[in-house]
Amino acid sequence: IWTTECRKISESTDIYNILQDKVADLNHEEFWLITMNQAAKVISRRRISAGGIDQTTVDVRQIMKYAIHDNATQIAVSHNHPSGNLKPSNEDINVTNKIKKAGELLNIRLIDHVVIGKENFYSFHDHGLI
């Protein structure tokens, strides 16, 4: 767990910058959660799971548990693609939709899902998928 009160998320680049140093150079996938308050200030960033070369398991209940624990009103999720191909898979899209729906029930807004590569990223929000 990493905490800070100084960082604020205002665009997808901020999410990339917060997590790039943790996941960009890995040879396996990791899925991360960033929790935020109403003013979009970061409360915490947590690794939710680590997996294989091309997938990792994501438990939506665990994501919501951490968001509730942090009293977050907004969250962002992110994972890396070691292959360098930033295009989201069907599973990436499905899990994003599940997280968004679970958040809506709890009044916790999913602001973005960012797929991180070595030198670039793909934002679900920027591409109209959230």
C-alpha beads as a LAMMPS data file, in Angstrom:
LAMMPS data file: protein, C-alpha beads

130 atoms
129 bonds

1 atom types
1 bond types

-500.0 500.0 xlo xhi
-500.0 500.0 ylo yhi
-500.0 500.0 zlo zhi

Masses

1 110.0

Atoms # bond

1 1 1 0.000 0.000 0.000
2 1 1 1.209 3.469 -0.880
3 1 1 -0.472 6.584 0.407
4 1 1 -0.189 10.233 -0.388
5 1 1 -2.291 13.322 0.013
6 1 1 -0.384 15.441 -2.493
7 1 1 -1.334 13.821 -5.788
8 1 1 -4.513 14.633 -7.633
9 1 1 -5.908 12.808 -10.666
10 1 1 -7.237 15.109 -13.358
11 1 1 -6.482 13.082 -16.507
12 1 1 -5.392 9.643 -17.670
13 1 1 -1.734 10.731 -17.819
14 1 1 -1.811 11.192 -14.026
15 1 1 -2.822 7.544 -13.555
16 1 1 -0.068 6.439 -15.927
17 1 1 2.506 8.539 -14.062
18 1 1 1.476 7.151 -10.658
19 1 1 1.802 3.506 -11.767
20 1 1 4.265 3.478 -14.660
21 1 1 7.293 2.969 -12.398
22 1 1 5.613 -0.035 -10.750
23 1 1 4.411 -2.017 -13.772
24 1 1 5.823 -0.822 -17.107
25 1 1 8.899 -3.063 -17.097
26 1 1 7.350 -6.212 -15.619
27 1 1 7.259 -9.461 -17.606
28 1 1 3.927 -10.483 -16.015
29 1 1 0.567 -8.736 -15.636
30 1 1 -0.395 -6.864 -12.477
31 1 1 -3.710 -5.187 -11.704
32 1 1 -3.728 -2.042 -9.531
33 1 1 -6.332 0.119 -7.813
34 1 1 -6.110 3.835 -7.055
35 1 1 -8.636 5.200 -4.558
36 1 1 -9.534 8.885 -4.425
37 1 1 -11.654 11.296 -2.446
38 1 1 -14.321 13.634 -3.850
39 1 1 -11.646 16.174 -4.861
40 1 1 -9.806 13.449 -6.851
41 1 1 -6.892 13.436 -4.412
42 1 1 -5.232 10.035 -4.203
43 1 1 -5.887 8.137 -0.996
44 1 1 -3.962 4.977 -1.891
45 1 1 -2.651 2.753 -4.651
46 1 1 -2.679 -1.010 -4.192
47 1 1 -1.691 -4.021 -6.208
48 1 1 -4.823 -6.166 -6.442
49 1 1 -3.288 -9.122 -8.238
50 1 1 -0.271 -10.433 -10.117
51 1 1 -0.546 -13.079 -12.769
52 1 1 1.040 -14.623 -15.802
53 1 1 2.415 -13.254 -19.027
54 1 1 -0.960 -12.406 -20.518
55 1 1 -3.547 -12.328 -17.727
56 1 1 -4.251 -11.855 -14.058
57 1 1 -7.329 -12.576 -11.994
58 1 1 -9.348 -9.604 -10.793
59 1 1 -11.790 -9.910 -7.886
60 1 1 -14.302 -7.064 -8.154
61 1 1 -15.397 -7.609 -4.543
62 1 1 -11.846 -7.023 -3.331
63 1 1 -11.640 -3.777 -5.304
64 1 1 -14.869 -2.518 -3.738
65 1 1 -13.743 -3.646 -0.271
66 1 1 -10.612 -1.492 -0.516
67 1 1 -12.568 1.455 -1.939
68 1 1 -15.034 1.290 0.968
69 1 1 -12.193 0.868 3.477
70 1 1 -10.552 4.044 2.133
71 1 1 -13.870 5.967 2.104
72 1 1 -13.210 6.564 -1.582
73 1 1 -15.791 8.223 -3.778
74 1 1 -13.798 7.617 -6.964
75 1 1 -11.475 4.899 -8.179
76 1 1 -9.237 4.200 -11.133
77 1 1 -7.880 0.798 -12.104
78 1 1 -4.893 -0.115 -14.189
79 1 1 -2.937 -3.081 -15.422
80 1 1 0.058 -3.619 -17.630
81 1 1 0.416 -5.486 -20.915
82 1 1 3.947 -6.949 -20.995
83 1 1 3.510 -7.743 -24.705
84 1 1 3.445 -4.036 -25.502
85 1 1 0.092 -4.358 -27.297
86 1 1 -2.057 -1.799 -25.484
87 1 1 -5.369 -2.783 -27.097
88 1 1 -7.738 -3.977 -24.336
89 1 1 -8.859 -7.591 -24.566
90 1 1 -12.501 -8.635 -24.319
91 1 1 -11.769 -9.733 -20.743
92 1 1 -10.319 -6.283 -19.979
93 1 1 -13.538 -4.696 -21.240
94 1 1 -15.735 -7.162 -19.317
95 1 1 -13.948 -6.664 -15.996
96 1 1 -14.058 -2.883 -16.460
97 1 1 -17.825 -3.036 -16.957
98 1 1 -18.215 -5.218 -13.845
99 1 1 -16.156 -2.802 -11.743
100 1 1 -18.144 0.155 -13.071
101 1 1 -21.495 -1.513 -12.281
102 1 1 -20.387 -2.542 -8.783
103 1 1 -19.185 0.992 -8.134
104 1 1 -22.480 2.471 -9.289
105 1 1 -24.340 0.369 -6.692
106 1 1 -22.045 1.729 -3.966
107 1 1 -21.890 5.305 -5.296
108 1 1 -18.180 4.909 -6.104
109 1 1 -17.327 6.253 -9.555
110 1 1 -14.869 4.434 -11.805
111 1 1 -13.089 7.263 -13.581
112 1 1 -10.717 5.243 -15.778
113 1 1 -9.009 1.952 -16.572
114 1 1 -5.512 2.495 -17.932
115 1 1 -3.546 -0.222 -19.740
116 1 1 0.163 0.454 -19.305
117 1 1 2.944 -0.484 -21.689
118 1 1 6.667 0.211 -21.508
119 1 1 6.433 3.697 -22.984
120 1 1 2.756 4.410 -23.564
121 1 1 -0.745 3.698 -22.299
122 1 1 -4.369 3.175 -23.329
123 1 1 -7.147 4.937 -21.421
124 1 1 -10.675 3.516 -21.438
125 1 1 -11.964 6.998 -20.529
126 1 1 -10.081 8.760 -23.330
127 1 1 -11.461 6.231 -25.838
128 1 1 -15.076 6.634 -24.656
129 1 1 -15.333 3.190 -23.026
130 1 1 -16.150 4.580 -19.556

Bonds

1 1 1 2
2 1 2 3
3 1 3 4
4 1 4 5
5 1 5 6
6 1 6 7
7 1 7 8
8 1 8 9
9 1 9 10
10 1 10 11
11 1 11 12
12 1 12 13
13 1 13 14
14 1 14 15
15 1 15 16
16 1 16 17
17 1 17 18
18 1 18 19
19 1 19 20
20 1 20 21
21 1 21 22
22 1 22 23
23 1 23 24
24 1 24 25
25 1 25 26
26 1 26 27
27 1 27 28
28 1 28 29
29 1 29 30
30 1 30 31
31 1 31 32
32 1 32 33
33 1 33 34
34 1 34 35
35 1 35 36
36 1 36 37
37 1 37 38
38 1 38 39
39 1 39 40
40 1 40 41
41 1 41 42
42 1 42 43
43 1 43 44
44 1 44 45
45 1 45 46
46 1 46 47
47 1 47 48
48 1 48 49
49 1 49 50
50 1 50 51
51 1 51 52
52 1 52 53
53 1 53 54
54 1 54 55
55 1 55 56
56 1 56 57
57 1 57 58
58 1 58 59
59 1 59 60
60 1 60 61
61 1 61 62
62 1 62 63
63 1 63 64
64 1 64 65
65 1 65 66
66 1 66 67
67 1 67 68
68 1 68 69
69 1 69 70
70 1 70 71
71 1 71 72
72 1 72 73
73 1 73 74
74 1 74 75
75 1 75 76
76 1 76 77
77 1 77 78
78 1 78 79
79 1 79 80
80 1 80 81
81 1 81 82
82 1 82 83
83 1 83 84
84 1 84 85
85 1 85 86
86 1 86 87
87 1 87 88
88 1 88 89
89 1 89 90
90 1 90 91
91 1 91 92
92 1 92 93
93 1 93 94
94 1 94 95
95 1 95 96
96 1 96 97
97 1 97 98
98 1 98 99
99 1 99 100
100 1 100 101
101 1 101 102
102 1 102 103
103 1 103 104
104 1 104 105
105 1 105 106
106 1 106 107
107 1 107 108
108 1 108 109
109 1 109 110
110 1 110 111
111 1 111 112
112 1 112 113
113 1 113 114
114 1 114 115
115 1 115 116
116 1 116 117
117 1 117 118
118 1 118 119
119 1 119 120
120 1 120 121
121 1 121 122
122 1 122 123
123 1 123 124
124 1 124 125
125 1 125 126
126 1 126 127
127 1 127 128
128 1 128 129
129 1 129 130
